[in-house]
């Protein structure tokens, strides 16, 4: 005798459904969201973020110290310059952490729009009524009473664009024509928009970004040397053809600079005297003498001299150590990533920020002639501060991708070790 069981109806076989508004479902979703927000971040993320914040805070203190005395003497509010710089810091720091949450795919899609937008923004310096000229350079604009330097955003736009283009051509970089086009024409156009305003210092930083991206893309050395020679030749030609640039270079090479004290050597000498006057421990925060209108650009290009005068060798060593730690975190991102785009863009940004810092400090130490580039994170200038904080946010975004890659690599190592152990087991049994 056979028995049959009734066939289940579709309603009986359907898995139980949870209503969207069920409290348990909402609680689970909330826990998942919070888990993503508070997920542990790699050490590179913490290193880059902490050094960027410390340098920014350090810079705010030094800008306040370098500007308050002269502003009071002139009858202006003593905290006005520091408050303006703090406003840009309040804008830039949230932007840094927002950028850190964006995926790599976003930065790849944003490469072309970022470069085009930055170039159009830079061209505004040539619009009558908007462009502002200072000391022979026309690289600022004035909008609603606020002054901007658009060339600072060109640096990040060029780094992203170089990373995207070289990433797309990564299998063709052994051929010089694929490296030349479109990197050289577009890069030359971007740099020309800055040189048209007579800003050789910023143009040199853009050249460094371009060369840094080529280096970290892994192009062959013989292909890399040609753009390097062209860049050096172009900088030399631009220096020779400008009387003002030649004047600064000759003052740098003059062994008896004191004889030209009231002309080209005035600013470099006072920068060196400020550093020397601080000694090991400094004169104390706020006690600089050079900032009382002796040292031009005390809060801008020569803020490192004020650091040395007020905080001494120890303060200078702290600044150098913070930039070194920033570089260590960035180079760890470059070394650990498996994505060529991340490696190229991270390398270009690191060369930009760390290289610009070394150039600025070298100018103060008279290792280089006066070039007019700010100290990243620290010099007075809201556009420069926002751009380097945003670039740090890009590095933080890339650093977030490292744990997954490291976990996959560790898992692969463990699997390989397990296979070797299984293969060795029969041999030991025999």
N, C-alpha and C positions, 0 to 999 in steps of 0.2 A: 504494500500500500504506500503510495507516494503522497507526500503532502506538499502543498505549495504555499508560499508566503506571499502575502499581498505586496504588489509593487509600490514603492513609495511615490507619492505624488511630487511634482516639482516644488511645491511649497515646503514639503518635508525635507527635500535634499538641499534646499537653498541654505547657505550658512547664515547664522543669526546676524542681523544688521544692527549697527550702533547708530543711533540718530546723531546728526551733526551737532545738535545743541546739548548732547548728553554731557554732564559735568565731568565724567571720567575722561572723555575724549579731549575736552578742553584742558584739563589738568595735564594730560600727557603731552599735548602740543606745547603748553607753556614750559614744561620741564625740558622738552627737546630744544626749544628756542633759547632758554636760559643756558642750557648746556653748550650751545654753539657760541653764545656771547662770551661765556666765561671759560671756554676751552683753553687749556694751557698753550702758551705760545713758545716758540723756540728761543733759545738764548740770544740768537742774533737779533731777533725782534726787540728784546729788552735792551740789548746793548746799543742799538741804533737809536731807539726812542729815548732812552735815558740820556745819552750824550747830546742828542739834539735839544732836549729840554734844558739840560744844564747849561749848554752854550748859549741858548736863547736867554735864560735868566741871567747869566753872567753878563751878557751883552747889554741887557736893560739896565743893570746896575752901573756899568761903565759909561753908557750913554748919559745917564742921569748925572754921573760925576763929572763928565767932560763938558756938559752943556749948561749946568745950573749956574755956575759962577759967572760966566760971561753973559748969560741971559739976565741975571740979576744986575750986573753992572750996566747993561744997556737999558734997564728999566722994563724988561719983559718978564713974563711969568717964569719962575725958575724951573718949573716942571713941565713946561709945554712940550719940548722936544721929546722927553722921556715918555710922556703920556701918548704922544702920537705914535712912537715906536711900540708902546705897549698895546695900543689899539690894533696895530698890524699883527702883533704876536697873538692877540686874542682871536683874530681872524685866521691866522695861519696854523695855529696848533690844532683847532678842531678840523681844519681842512686836511692836516696831516693824518689824523686818525680816521677820518672818513675815507681818504684815499687808501689807507691801509686795509680797508674792508673790501675793496674792489677786486674782482678776479683778474687774472692775467689776460683773459680774453677781452676784457674792457680796454686795457691799455693797448692791445694790438689794434682794436678797432679805432681807438682814439688817436693813433699815431699821425695819420695824414691830417685830420681836422685840427689837431693841436699845433702842428707846424704851420699850416695855412693861417689859422687864427692868430698865431704869434707874429707871423710876418706882416699880416694886415695891421695888427696892433702897432708894430714897429714903424710902419709907414706913416702913422699918424704924427710922428715927430716932424714931418716935412709939411704938415698942413698949417697954413698961416693962422695964427690965433690959438693954436693948440700946442705947437712945438715950442720948447724952451731951450735956449742956448746958454751955456755956462762954461767959461774958460776955454772958449773955442770949440767945444763939443755941443752938438745938437742931438741929444739922445734922451730928452725928457719931454713929457707932455703935462699940461696943467688942465685938469677937469674938476670943475666945482671947487676950486681952491685947493685941490689935493694934487701933488706932483707924483708922477709915476715914471719909471724907467722901463719901457716895454722890452728892451733888449734882455732883461733878466728872464723873461718867460721864453725867449728864443732858445735859451740853453736847455730847458727841459723839453721843449718841443723838438729840438734837433736830436736830443738823446733818444727820445721815443721813436722818432722817425728813422734814425739810423738803425736802431735795433730791429724795427719791423722789416725794413728793406733788406738788410743783411740776413735776417732770419729767413725771409722768403727765398733768398738766393744762396742759401748755405751750401747747396750742392754744386754751385757754379763759381764759387769764389776763387778757384784755382786759375780762372781765366781773367786777365787784367781788364778786358772790356766790360765784363759783368760787375767788376768792382768800380770801374770808372763811371759807368752809367747805371743809375742816375745819381750816384753819391756825389761825385765831384761837381757836376753842374748845379745841382740843387744846393749843395753845401756852399759853393762859391756865391750863389745868389743870396743865401741867407746872410753870409758874412759881409757881402757888399752892402746890404741895407744898414749894417752897423758902421762900416767904414765910411759910408756916405755922410754920416754925422761926425766923422773924425774921432771915433772912439776906438783907438788901437788896442787898448787893454782888454775890452770886452771881446773884440774880434779875436785876440789871441786865445782867450778862454774857449771860444767857439771852435777854434782850430784844435785845441786840446781835446775837446769832446769828440770831434770827428776822428782824430787819430786814435783816441782811446777806444772808440767803438770798432774801428778797423782792427786794432790789436786784439781785442777780446773776441772778435768774430773768428779769429784763427786764420786770417789770410796769410799767404806765403810771404816770407820776409822780403823777397825781391819786389813784390807788389806793394808792400807796405812802405818801403823806403822811398818810392817815387813820390807819393803824396807828402811824405815828410820833407823831402828836399824842396818840393814846390812851395810848401807852407813856409819853410824857413826863408827861402828866397823872396817870397811875397812880403813877409814881415820886414826883412832887411830893406827891400825897395821902398816900402811905405815909410820906414823910419828915415831913410836918406832924403826922400823927397819932401819931408816936412821940416821946416826950420825949427818949430817948437819941439818936435821930438828929438831932433839932432842936438838941440840945446840941452835937453835933459840927459841924453846919453853922454854927451861930452862932459857935463858936470859930474856924472857918475864915474867917468874914467879919469877925472882930474885928480892927481895925487895931492895937490894943494888946494883943496876945495874951500878952505877958509879964506883964501884970497878973493873968492867970488861970493862972499857971505851974503851980500845984499841982493843978489840976483838968483841964479839957478840953484845955488847950494843952500839957500836959507832954510827951506823946509827939510831936506835930508839931514842937515846938521842938527836942527832942533829935535828931530826924531831920535837921532843917536844920543843927543845930550839928555833927552828925557829917559831913555832906557838906562843910560849910565848913571843918572842921578838917583835912580831907585835902589841901586845896590842889590843886596841879597833879599832883604825883607821889605823894601819899599818905604816910601814916605808916609804911608797910611792912606786908606781910602778917602778920597776927597781932597788930599793935600798936594796934588800936582801943581807945579809952577808953570809948566809949559802950556797948560790949557788956558792960561790967562792971555789969549791972543798972541802968544809967542809961536805956537805950533799951528799952522793952517791945517784944516781938515782933521782936527783932534778927535772928533767923534765919528769920522768917516774912515778914510783910508789909513789914518795913523792912530787908530784907537789902540793898537797893540803897544804903541809907545807910551800911552797913558797907563795901560795895564802894567808895563814894566816900571814906570816911575812910581806909581802908587802902591803896587803890590810886589814889586821887586822881581828877582829871579824866580822866586817860588811861584808867584802869580803867573809868570810867563810859562813856567814848566807845567802848571796845571792846565793852561789853555792848550799847550802842545799835546799833553797827555790825553785830553778829551778828544782832540782831533785824531790822535792815533787810535784810540778805542773805537771811534766812529769808523775809521778805515778798517780796523780789524773785523768789526761786525759786517761791513759791506763786502769785504773780500771773502768772508766765510760764505755769504750768500752766493758769490760768484763761483766759489770752489765746489759747493755742495749741490748746486742746481743741475738738473738734467735738461733744462730748457734753454736752447741757444738764445732765444729772445731775452730771457731773464738775465743771462750772463752778459750779453752785449749792453743792454740798457743799464744794468747795475754797474758795469765797468765804466761806462761813459759818465754816469752820475758821480761815481766815486772819484774819477779823474778830475771832473769839474770842481767838486766841493773841496776835496783835499788839495788838489793842485792849486786852486785859487787861494786857499789859505796859506800854502807855502809861498806863493808868489807875493802875497800881501806882506807876510812876515819878512820875506827876503828884501822887499823894498824898504821896510823900516830899518832893517839891519844893513842897508846899503850893499846887499849882495846883488840886487837888480836895480836898474834905473827906475825912476818914478813912472808907474804905469797906470795908476788911477783905478785899481780894482779893489772892491771892499773885502773886508774879512767876513766870510760867511757866518751867519747867525749873530754876529756881534756888532758889526759896523752899523751906524745910523743909516736908515734907508728902508722904508716899508716894503717896497717892491722886491728888493733883494731878499729880505727876511721871508716873505711869503713864498717866493719861488724856491728857496732852499728847503723850507719846511714841507712844501708840496712834493719836492723831489725826494725828501726823506720818507714821505708817505708812500711813494712808489716803491722805495726799497723795503719798507715794512710790509707792503702788499706781497712783494716777492718772498720775503722771509717767511710769511705764513704758509707758503707752499712747501717748505723744507721738511717738516715732520713726516708727511706722507711719503716723500721720496726716500727719506732715511729709513722709515719703517719697511718699505719695500726692499731696500737694499739689505737691511738686516735680516729680513725674512728669507731673502735669496741666499745669504751666507749660511743661515741656519739649515736651510734645505740642502745645500751642497754638503755641509758637514754631516747631516744625517745620512745622505746617500753614501758618503765615504765610509761612515761607520757600518752601514748595512753591507757594503761591498767587502769590508775587511772582516766581518764576522765569520763567514764560511772559511776564510783562510786561517783564522785563529782556531776554529773548530778542528780543521785538519791537522 
